[in-house]
């Protein structure tokens, strides 16, 4: 994430860092002869915008996919839910073997 700050408040930076920051106006706007008052500018990268958008979408989506969960809940409540133990064991073993390959 890239953030560019063109002007800073040295008093705030001094409080945060505990060191005096040079090359600043102490948080006061400066005016050069014939130029307008300076202001702080912040630039946010496209990656930062994308991450922020993804975060907003994730927070807006529901935590539980009810379309998938509802039939399973109903089957459990009715006593009809069956687990394929061979498929579960196969997936566990595949996962363990893949993890071992990563380590080696």
N, CA, C and O of each residue as an XYZ file, in Angstrom:
416
protein
N       0.851     -1.152      0.000
C       0.000      0.000      0.000
C       0.906      1.226      0.000
O       1.769      1.354      0.868
N       0.724      2.118     -0.950
C       1.564      3.289     -1.074
C       0.748      4.510     -0.731
O      -0.313      4.744     -1.309
N       1.245      5.287      0.208
C       0.615      6.533      0.575
C       1.668      7.616      0.535
O       2.732      7.476      1.138
N       1.382      8.689     -0.168
C       2.322      9.797     -0.263
C       1.731     10.989      0.468
O       0.595     11.388      0.212
N       2.500     11.546      1.366
C       2.076     12.735      2.089
C       3.025     13.850      1.705
O       4.228     13.766      1.951
N       2.480     14.900      1.097
C       3.320     15.976      0.588
C       3.659     17.010      1.655
O       4.692     17.671      1.558
N       2.828     17.162      2.650
C       3.067     18.149      3.696
C       2.621     17.547      5.019
O       1.641     16.804      5.065
N       3.338     17.864      6.101
C       3.000     17.247      7.377
C       2.926     18.287      8.489
O       3.408     19.412      8.351
N       2.327     17.889      9.561
C       2.253     18.699     10.769
C       3.380     18.214     11.678
O       3.288     17.131     12.255
N       4.445     19.014     11.810
C       5.611     18.551     12.568
C       5.309     18.373     14.049
O       5.927     17.529     14.698
N       4.379     19.142     14.601
C       4.028     18.951     16.014
C       3.454     17.557     16.229
O       3.798     16.888     17.203
N       2.588     17.117     15.334
C       1.994     15.789     15.457
C       3.064     14.716     15.273
O       3.093     13.737     16.019
N       3.939     14.891     14.289
C       5.005     13.923     14.075
C       5.952     13.862     15.269
O       6.437     12.786     15.618
N       6.218     14.995     15.891
C       7.080     15.018     17.070
C       6.439     14.220     18.204
O       7.121     13.469     18.902
N       5.125     14.382     18.387
C       4.425     13.628     19.434
C       4.456     12.138     19.142
O       4.631     11.336     20.059
N       4.289     11.750     17.882
C       4.239     10.335     17.524
C       5.617      9.693     17.615
O       5.764      8.614     18.188
N       6.631     10.354     17.051
C       7.960      9.756     16.979
C       8.830     10.068     18.177
O       9.783      9.341     18.456
N       8.516     11.140     18.890
C       9.344     11.547     20.018
C      10.586     12.305     19.581
O      11.442     12.621     20.407
N      10.696     12.600     18.286
C      11.844     13.335     17.754
C      11.359     14.582     17.036
O      10.261     14.612     16.481
N      12.181     15.589     17.058
C      11.865     16.825     16.342
C      11.997     16.577     14.849
O      12.980     15.990     14.397
N      11.024     17.018     14.094
C      11.024     16.852     12.648
C      11.415     18.179     12.023
O      10.789     19.207     12.281
N      12.456     18.151     11.196
C      12.912     19.398     10.575
C      12.334     19.524      9.178
O      11.814     18.563      8.611
N      12.436     20.728      8.635
C      11.984     20.967      7.277
C      10.500     21.160      7.172
O       9.927     20.993      6.096
N       9.862     21.511      8.272
C       8.429     21.728      8.255
C       8.120     23.075      8.869
O       9.001     23.730      9.427
N       6.891     23.482      8.767
C       6.487     24.790      9.274
C       5.821     24.691     10.633
O       5.205     25.654     11.091
N       5.934     23.542     11.285
C       5.313     23.385     12.603
C       3.814     23.271     12.525
O       3.122     23.570     13.499
N       3.292     22.847     11.393
C       1.853     22.664     11.266
C       1.147     23.904     10.805
O      -0.061     23.869     10.570
N       1.859     25.006     10.667
C       1.243     26.253     10.216
C       1.302     26.314      8.695
O       2.315     25.931      8.110
N       0.249     26.784      8.043
C       0.314     26.948      6.600
C       1.324     28.028      6.236
O       1.488     29.003      6.970
N       1.982     27.861      5.137
C       2.959     28.853      4.711
C       2.483     29.494      3.430
O       1.777     28.875      2.634
N       2.866     30.713      3.242
C       2.534     31.418      2.012
C       3.825     31.954      1.426
O       4.589     32.645      2.101
N       4.056     31.637      0.198
C       5.215     32.183     -0.491
C       4.758     33.436     -1.208
O       3.565     33.644     -1.425
N       5.704     34.252     -1.566
C       5.333     35.503     -2.214
C       4.538     35.213     -3.481
O       5.049     34.606     -4.422
N       3.295     35.648     -3.496
C       2.447     35.485     -4.660
C       1.838     34.103     -4.819
O       1.099     33.874     -5.776
N       2.127     33.158     -3.900
C       1.555     31.814     -4.036
C       0.477     31.601     -2.990
O       0.521     32.212     -1.922
N      -0.492     30.740     -3.282
C      -1.563     30.475     -2.306
C      -1.037     29.694     -1.109
O       0.075     29.168     -1.152
N      -1.820     29.616     -0.055
C      -1.466     28.888      1.158
C      -1.319     27.406      0.839
O      -2.118     26.843      0.091
N      -0.282     26.771      1.417
C      -0.060     25.330      1.199
C      -1.118     24.530      1.922
O      -1.678     24.974      2.924
N      -1.380     23.365      1.412
C      -2.314     22.453      2.062
C      -1.747     21.052      1.986
O      -0.876     20.775      1.161
N      -2.230     20.175      2.834
C      -1.771     18.788      2.848
C      -2.449     18.019      1.725
O      -3.647     18.176      1.492
N      -1.677     17.185      1.029
C      -2.208     16.334     -0.026
C      -1.825     14.889      0.265
O      -0.684     14.599      0.625
N      -2.790     13.988      0.107
C      -2.545     12.567      0.308
C      -2.928     11.847     -0.977
O      -3.966     12.131     -1.573
N      -2.079     10.911     -1.399
C      -2.330     10.128     -2.610
C      -2.397      8.663     -2.223
O      -1.491      8.149     -1.567
N      -3.483      7.976     -2.631
C      -3.669      6.568     -2.304
C      -3.536      5.757     -3.589
O      -4.123      6.110     -4.612
N      -2.769      4.678     -3.539
C      -2.515      3.860     -4.727
C      -3.762      3.085     -5.148
O      -4.709      2.941     -4.374
N      -3.747      2.588     -6.387
C      -4.855      1.775     -6.903
C      -4.989      0.475     -6.123
O      -6.100     -0.019     -5.925
N      -3.871     -0.081     -5.679
C      -3.918     -1.320     -4.879
C      -4.666     -1.059     -3.576
O      -5.464     -1.888     -3.139
N      -4.409      0.092     -2.955
C      -5.101      0.439     -1.717
C      -6.595      0.566     -1.952
O      -7.396      0.129     -1.126
N      -6.971      1.161     -3.073
C      -8.396      1.296     -3.397
C      -9.030     -0.079     -3.610
O     -10.153     -0.319     -3.167
N      -8.322     -0.974     -4.280
C      -8.829     -2.323     -4.532
C      -8.997     -3.092     -3.228
O     -10.003     -3.773     -3.029
N      -8.013     -2.985     -2.340
C      -8.095     -3.659     -1.037
C      -9.272     -3.110     -0.238
O      -9.997     -3.872      0.401
N      -9.464     -1.804     -0.269
C     -10.578     -1.183      0.449
C     -11.914     -1.665     -0.111
O     -12.835     -1.955      0.652
N     -12.028     -1.753     -1.439
C     -13.258     -2.233     -2.065
C     -13.530     -3.690     -1.684
O     -14.665     -4.047     -1.369
N     -12.495     -4.527     -1.713
C     -12.650     -5.936     -1.332
C     -13.100     -6.057      0.124
O     -13.928     -6.907      0.451
N     -12.561     -5.218      0.985
C     -12.943     -5.223      2.400
C     -14.415     -4.844      2.556
O     -15.133     -5.460      3.345
N     -14.869     -3.835      1.811
C     -16.269     -3.413      1.882
C     -17.201     -4.522      1.397
O     -18.246     -4.764      1.999
N     -16.821     -5.196      0.306
C     -17.639     -6.289     -0.226
C     -17.706     -7.441      0.771
O     -18.770     -8.025      0.977
N     -16.577     -7.768      1.389
C     -16.545     -8.861      2.366
C     -17.427     -8.549      3.571
O     -18.122     -9.431      4.075
N     -17.402     -7.314      4.028
C     -18.226     -6.943      5.183
C     -19.711     -6.877      4.826
O     -20.561     -7.060      5.697
N     -20.032     -6.619      3.565
C     -21.429     -6.526      3.143
C     -22.052     -7.907      2.916
O     -23.275     -8.044      2.958
N     -21.227     -8.929      2.678
C     -21.768    -10.268      2.410
C     -22.117    -10.968      3.725
O     -21.515    -10.689      4.763
N     -23.089    -11.877      3.674
C     -23.476    -12.581      4.901
C     -22.387    -13.554      5.345
O     -21.611    -14.051      4.528
N     -22.343    -13.818      6.649
C     -21.345    -14.724      7.211
C     -21.651    -16.191      6.873
O     -20.734    -17.006      6.772
N     -22.921    -16.523      6.700
C     -23.328    -17.895      6.457
C     -24.070    -17.961      5.119
O     -24.951    -17.148      4.838
N     -23.696    -18.943      4.307
C     -24.408    -19.152      3.036
C     -25.643    -19.998      3.325
O     -25.581    -21.227      3.329
N     -26.748    -19.333      3.562
C     -27.971    -20.009      3.994
C     -28.488    -20.999      2.961
O     -29.114    -21.993      3.330
N     -28.243    -20.753      1.676
C     -28.707    -21.686      0.642
C     -28.022    -23.043      0.778
O     -28.621    -24.067      0.448
N     -26.792    -23.069      1.252
C     -26.086    -24.343      1.440
C     -26.378    -24.956      2.808
O     -26.473    -26.176      2.945
N     -26.518    -24.111      3.801
C     -26.655    -24.591      5.172
C     -28.062    -25.133      5.452
O     -28.203    -26.120      6.174
N     -29.083    -24.517      4.905
C     -30.466    -24.893      5.217
C     -30.769    -26.360      4.924
O     -31.325    -27.032      5.793
N     -30.433    -26.898      3.743
C     -30.739    -28.321      3.495
C     -29.986    -29.269      4.431
O     -30.509    -30.313      4.822
N     -28.763    -28.899      4.783
C     -27.981    -29.754      5.691
C     -28.602    -29.730      7.079
O     -28.716    -30.770      7.727
N     -29.003    -28.550      7.542
C     -29.676    -28.440      8.844
C     -30.940    -29.283      8.890
O     -31.215    -29.984      9.863
N     -31.693    -29.191      7.814
C     -32.949    -29.943      7.742
C     -32.694    -31.449      7.774
O     -33.413    -32.191      8.444
N     -31.667    -31.898      7.046
C     -31.341    -33.332      7.027
C     -30.891    -33.801      8.403
O     -31.247    -34.897      8.835
N     -30.114    -32.979      9.091
C     -29.679    -33.337     10.451
C     -30.873    -33.413     11.386
O     -30.992    -34.350     12.176
N     -31.768    -32.413     11.295
C     -32.953    -32.385     12.167
C     -33.856    -33.590     11.922
O     -34.467    -34.113     12.854
N     -33.940    -34.032     10.655
C     -34.795    -35.189     10.323
C     -34.110    -36.523     10.554
O     -34.754    -37.569     10.471
N     -32.821    -36.505     10.841
C     -32.073    -37.735     11.045
C     -31.655    -38.389      9.736
O     -31.294    -39.566      9.729
N     -31.696    -37.652      8.624
C     -31.369    -38.196      7.311
C     -29.958    -37.866      6.843
O     -29.539    -38.330      5.783
N     -29.237    -37.091      7.597
C     -27.906    -36.653      7.145
C     -26.920    -37.798      7.277
O     -26.753    -38.367      8.356
N     -26.265    -38.133      6.165
C     -25.297    -39.217      6.177
C     -23.944    -38.687      5.720
O     -23.853    -37.910      4.770
N     -22.907    -39.118      6.408
C     -21.550    -38.708      6.088
C     -20.855    -39.862      5.370
O     -20.886    -41.005      5.828
N     -20.228    -39.545      4.237
C     -19.455    -40.533      3.493
C     -18.070    -40.590      4.131
O     -17.200    -39.778      3.815
N     -17.869    -41.554      5.030
C     -16.621    -41.621      5.795
C     -15.409    -41.862      4.898
O     -14.316    -41.387      5.205
N     -15.582    -42.584      3.807
C     -14.463    -42.832      2.887
C     -14.043    -41.515      2.224
O     -12.849    -41.247      2.091
N     -14.999    -40.701      1.813
C     -14.689    -39.404      1.184
C     -14.009    -38.465      2.183
O     -13.077    -37.744      1.828
N     -14.478    -38.478      3.430
C     -13.853    -37.628      4.457
C     -12.415    -38.079      4.713
O     -11.507    -37.250      4.770
N     -12.207    -39.370      4.864
C     -10.858    -39.901      5.101
C      -9.944    -39.583      3.916
O      -8.781    -39.229      4.108
N     -10.461    -39.707      2.704
C      -9.679    -39.410      1.505
C      -9.229    -37.945      1.505
O      -8.069    -37.654      1.213
N     -10.125    -37.041      1.825
C      -9.781    -35.611      1.851
C      -8.773    -35.293      2.956
O      -7.874    -34.477      2.757
N      -8.915    -35.925      4.102
C      -7.959    -35.708      5.190
C      -6.567    -36.174      4.767
O      -5.583    -35.460      4.964
N      -6.487    -37.362      4.189
C      -5.190    -37.893      3.754
C      -4.573    -37.033      2.649
O      -3.369    -36.776      2.668
N      -5.377    -36.591      1.695
C      -4.861    -35.707      0.635
C      -4.301    -34.419      1.227
O      -3.244    -33.943      0.813
N      -5.015    -33.863      2.193
C      -4.556    -32.627      2.837
C      -3.221    -32.845      3.559
O      -2.301    -32.036      3.433
N      -3.124    -33.922      4.301
C      -1.887    -34.234      5.038
C      -0.726    -34.427      4.070
O       0.368    -33.915      4.307
N      -0.953    -35.160      2.983
C       0.110    -35.401      2.001
C       0.538    -34.098      1.315
O       1.726    -33.895      1.061
N      -0.397    -33.241      1.023
C      -0.052    -31.951      0.396
C       0.767    -31.088      1.353
O       1.698    -30.405      0.927
N       0.430    -31.114      2.630
C       1.181    -30.344      3.616
C       2.605    -30.882      3.753
O       3.548    -30.107      3.914
N       2.765    -32.191      3.690
C       4.097    -32.788      3.778
C       4.962    -32.388      2.586
O       6.158    -32.137      2.738
N       4.356    -32.328      1.402
C       5.102    -31.918      0.202
C       5.610    -30.490      0.330
O       6.704    -30.175     -0.137
N       4.831    -29.636      0.954
C       5.227    -28.231      1.141
C       6.448    -28.138      2.066
O       7.318    -27.291      1.864
N       6.509    -29.002      3.071
C       7.590    -28.976      4.046
C       8.879    -29.517      3.445
O       9.962    -29.004      3.726
N       8.768    -30.537      2.631
C       9.956    -31.200      2.067
C      10.573    -30.411      0.992
O      11.577    -30.830      0.417
